[in-house]
Amino acid sequence: MATIKASADETATARTLVVEVPGWPGHLPGQHADVRLTAEDGYSAQRSYSIASAPEPGRLEFTVQRLDDGEVSPYLAGIAEPGDQFDLRGPIGGWFTWSPASAGQRPLLLLAGGSGVVPLMSMIRAHGAAKSEVPVGLIYSVRSPSDVIYKTELSERSVSSPLTVDYRYTRSARPGTRPGRIDAAAIARLAPPPAARPDIFVCGPSGFVEAATSLLVDAGHAPATIKTERFGPTGT
Ligand SMILES: Cc1cc2nc3c(=O)[nH]c(=O)nc-3n(C[C@H](O)[C@H](O)[C@H](O)COP(=O)(O)OP(=O)(O)OC[C@H]3O[C@@H](n4cnc5c(N)ncnc54)[C@H](O)[C@@H]3O)c2cc1C
């Protein structure tokens, strides 16, 4: 059972929940957990949420993007408050994971679409906690500047660690710039050369994951070096 200890709005529609889970063993960056909500009449709904925090026993953070017509996210990102409890199962997932210890000197390349930044943030935080010198590039595709999750922290980490962030605004860009989706030029600017064998993680809606993966393959990155996770209506 997880107990909400704190919550904070990241954007107008995304909220971070800090939860405590007695006996939680910690996790690997990139893993997720299944949250189950049960109503008084016994009806229950379960959804997966990536873990946003760096590994820590007993405590973890989620960031949930609210979908107004959704069943679970409006509660987690709107109604839930400190003291509330819910069932939690995890950590889950062994493929879409990265840790400073296993990475060696390979650079890290992260591609996020919308709330797909959440598990990648766990990797960035673990990288920071380990004071890793491995270069990290994050290409973050998001509707507009006001939809950027973790904006202040990403900006601070870009100064204090070898992290470079390239934002792609798909709807409204900053004044003087035009909106643009992820493209070959964005990959060329930030991606290490394929010969450097970067560890590559792509996370977001299915369309974003497909587009980003084919751009990476076109740029010469071996499909086996690209790990993907899709946040879609079906979770596939
Ligand atoms: C491994 C994994 C990790 C995930 N991690 C996160 C996370 O860290 N943060 C986060 O906010 N979400 C995450 N998700 C998505 C999350 O599991 C839910 O799908 C999402 O919160 C919507 O649930 P809901 O009950 O509110 O909406 P539902 O009641 O399931 O759906 C409501 C409406 O929204 C559509 N919809 C459902 N899911 C999405 C979606 N992801 N994007 C766009 N439209 C959708 C449905 O087709 C439907 O029309 C993750 C999914 C997976 C599979």
The ligand as an ORCA input file, in Angstrom:
! r2SCAN-3c Opt
* xyz 0 1
  C       4.703      1.366    -18.879
  C       3.828      2.599    -18.813
  C       4.240      3.689    -18.071
  C       3.432      4.841    -18.002
  N       3.880      5.914    -17.283
  C       3.137      7.043    -17.230
  C       3.607      8.193    -16.508
  O       4.701      8.186    -15.914
  N       2.810      9.303    -16.469
  C       1.594      9.343    -17.127
  O       0.904     10.381    -17.033
  N       1.136      8.273    -17.811
  C       1.846      7.127    -17.865
  N       1.378      6.035    -18.552
  C      -0.006      6.088    -19.096
  C      -0.987      5.636    -17.971
  O      -0.796      4.254    -17.715
  C      -2.456      5.820    -18.374
  O      -2.677      5.216    -19.634
  C      -2.880      7.275    -18.421
  O      -2.673      7.922    -17.155
  C      -4.376      7.388    -18.784
  O      -5.139      6.693    -17.834
  P      -6.634      7.153    -17.498
  O      -7.252      6.074    -16.666
  O      -6.664      8.528    -16.966
  O      -7.321      7.219    -18.941
  P      -8.246      6.087    -19.609
  O      -9.542      6.037    -18.876
  O      -7.444      4.820    -19.733
  O      -8.434      6.685    -21.064
  C      -9.158      7.926    -21.266
  C      -8.993      8.402    -22.689
  O      -7.640      8.766    -22.967
  C      -7.034      7.930    -23.946
  N      -5.701      7.629    -23.395
  C      -5.397      6.691    -22.482
  N      -4.084      6.719    -22.172
  C      -3.552      7.715    -22.902
  C      -2.247      8.238    -23.007
  N      -1.201      7.756    -22.298
  N      -2.060      9.275    -23.863
  C      -3.094      9.795    -24.581
  N      -4.360      9.331    -24.509
  C      -4.580      8.294    -23.706
  C      -7.957      6.753    -24.053
  O      -7.981      6.204    -25.379
  C      -9.308      7.355    -23.721
  O      -9.853      8.029    -24.823
  C       2.178      4.892    -18.670
  C       1.759      3.782    -19.431
  C       2.574      2.664    -19.509
  C       2.096      1.495    -20.342
*
